[in-house]
Structures are given as structure tokens and as C-alpha cells.
Amino acid sequence: MREVLPELMAWWEAGEEVGVGTVVATFRSAPRPPGASMLVGPDGTAVGSVSGGCVEGAVYDLAQTVVESGAPVLERYGVSDDDAFAVGLTCGGILDVYVEKVSRTTFPELAEVAADLEAGRPVAVATVIEHPDPDRVGRRVLLRPDAPAGSSSGSSSGSSSGSSLGSPRADDAVRDDALGLLAAGTSGVLTYGPDGERRGEGMRVFVWAFAPKPRMLVFGAIDFAAAVARVGAFLGYHVTVCDARPVFATATRFPHADEVVVDWPHRYLRAEQQAGRIDGRTVVTVLTHDPKFDVPLLEVALRLPEVAYIGAMGSRRTHDDRMERLREAGVTETELARLRSPIGLDLGARTPEETAVSIAAEIIAGRWGGSGEPLARTEGRIHR
């Protein structure tokens, strides 16, 4: 929803009704992840995508029907359906798409969600997408990690229903599990018994996890850093460039960075860790290739309990020298194994922009378990 939220909020604030189709689950080679949304506005405008073009036409028609009826629908599209070819999903994947009507009445808390996203506050929206009791389909609650149990706000599609998914047991179960997804920055479907029983089926709840943007920390205010910052911003990271040299670490030189910090890299990283601003989605790129900067920095980085990626730029000779210095500093082989150096995938990159693409490619491959090989040389699913 994040990418279509501006358009959705404009219609919501105008009191309009909008059809919203959201990918809630994917199987096999589905092209879009859970949380991807498509809007059908009151004027028939389509915004966003649920499949990269494969089933948009079918979802568009269904969204218009849902707006007319007011009843949400959970629809599956895939090669197992009789009409799979008709709707165009020829990639071999399967999508579960939840389609609902969104308005001030059906989703009165949308402004709260938008405010949280604007302020960078984590929030999750848990929505019942399947239940034996049709009246409970569409109920939703908002969940925040710092809110006490029972303080969530919520609604049911079509009418206000207080802060409940239908029962205290269901509320408690979903709250615990949804906050776990929020902490990981992952959206997905949770399955329970009809009353929230953990061992059972019948109720499915989709959790939209709106965590703050993951962080990309770029150390070294060089021309390659400007390109990495630009690609990081494009990929949706909150980008910080840090360097101890004020003449180089300026906002003018890094217009795509969210912040530019003048500080010793190792000191800044340690302070960010102690402040709780480093998590399992954080990526660290060390571009200084100067031992007085990168060795102390990597001593801190390689000992962080949770980060998604640590990469360091430099030639193979620089890499060998750096590894020896780190061993002398007491960094263990297990810790050293976390380091991706020389940084990036082998794309034959030469320019800063090409190098930034190779770094981004390695980060993406690590995130999703990609091999880094050309797809033409691999077998099996494209989307893991």
C-alpha cells in the first residue's frame, strides 16, 4: 500500500470510495510480493499493480464489483484455475488477492496509518480476509509495538466495530504474531481457528507490516558513495552517508542521501547501535578503502548482532591487507565470514554508477537468496 498511499489518501480525504486489491499471499513464481496493491478510483483510474500486468484486468473488474456490493472478496489467480490463461497469469505463479472497498466509513483509521508512515513510526494493519462467519471478514485492527495490549483501534468493512477482530482470544493471538511480523518488516497471512485458536484453520488474517524504511549506511564520502546513495534511495532505503572529513561530507555532494553525517565511521556506527537504530534489515557499505577508517569501522560492524549485509570496497590486495589487520585486531574467522569483500557482484563494472549497481545486486541477492548467476543458466523458480 505504501507506494499507492498518496493517491488513496487523496480520494479518502475527498470522501470517495475506492476499490483496493492487495496481494496477501503468493505461491511459486508470483511477480509481486504480499502487500502490493492496486487501486480503482471513483473515476475508473487504475493506480498500482498486483502482478506486474498479468491479472490487473481481472482485479480491476472485481474491484468495481466490490465497490458496488460493499462485500470484500478473497480471490485466487493462478495456473490451477480454469480461467488462468484468460486472466493472463502465464508466469506459473499463484496469487491470493484480497479486494475491498476503502472509504472513510470502511477504513476510518487510514489517516492514522498515513501519519505513522510519514513520521517513520512502525504500524501494522491486521485484517480478517477469510472466516466462516462472513460478518467478521474485513474486520481490522491497527497495532503498534509501543502500544499496550488492548489499545489498538480497528474497524469492520462497512461499519465501525471497535478495536476487535471478533473475540479477545483472536485479538491476543493476532497481536502477538503481527508484532513479530512488524519487527521483521514482513507482511503476510496468519492462520488460526475461527476464534483465534493457534491450532486450527478457518480464520486467515493478513498483516500489512509498515516498518520504517530499512537503513543503508554508506561510509566514505567519495564519488562511488554518491552513486550508491542514489541506488539505495531508489531501492527504498533510508540512506546515511558518513565520513570524518567535513570538506567531503556535505549534503550538496550527496543530494540523494537522507542524511549526511560528519563523524568517525566506527564511532557513528557504535552510537547508532547503542541507540537501537541498527536492525536485521540494515546494510553497511564501506567505501573508504583506507585502513585508518575501515579497520576500526569493520571491527564494530562485523560484531553487530544483526545486519543484513556488510560489504567493503577495495582491490584484492587491499582486501588481503584489510583481513590481516582485522585478524590482528582480534576479529574471529566467523565474524570475518560475514564480510563481502571485494564488494559487489562481478558485472565488469567500471564507473561509479555501474559499481553501485553491482553492490545493489549483491545486496538484493543476499536478501532473497539469489545465486547471482544469469537466469538463463539457472533452473527452477525465478522468484524464490
Salt bridges, closest charged atoms under 4 A:
GLU3 OE2 - ARG32 NH2 2.97
GLU17 OE2 - LYS101 NZ 3.60
ASP96 OD1 - ARG76 NE 2.61
ASP96 OD2 - ARG204 NH2 3.32
GLU100 OE1 - ARG140 NH1 3.14
GLU112 OE1 - ARG144 NH2 3.19
ASP116 OD1 - ARG121 NE 2.81
ASP116 OD2 - ARG144 NE 2.86
GLU130 OE1 - ARG204 NH1 3.69
ASP177 OD2 - ARG198 NH1 2.65
ASP243 OD1 - ARG245 NE 2.90
ASP258 OD2 - HIS238 ND1 3.89
GLU259 OE2 - ARG215 NH2 3.45
GLU259 OE2 - HIS238 NE2 3.56
ASP263 OD1 - ARG267 NH2 2.71
GLU272 OE1 - ARG215 NH1 2.67
GLU272 OE2 - ARG277 NH2 2.86
ASP279 OD2 - ARG281 NH2 3.66
ASP290 OD2 - LYS292 NZ 2.70
ASP294 OD2 - ARG322 NE 3.42
GLU299 OE1 - ARG303 NH1 3.87
ASP321 OD2 - ARG325 NE 2.80
GLU333 OE2 - ARG327 NE 2.64
GLU335 OE1 - ARG303 NE 3.56
GLU353 OE2 - ARG230 NH2 3.24
GLU362 OE2 - ARG340 NH2 3.18
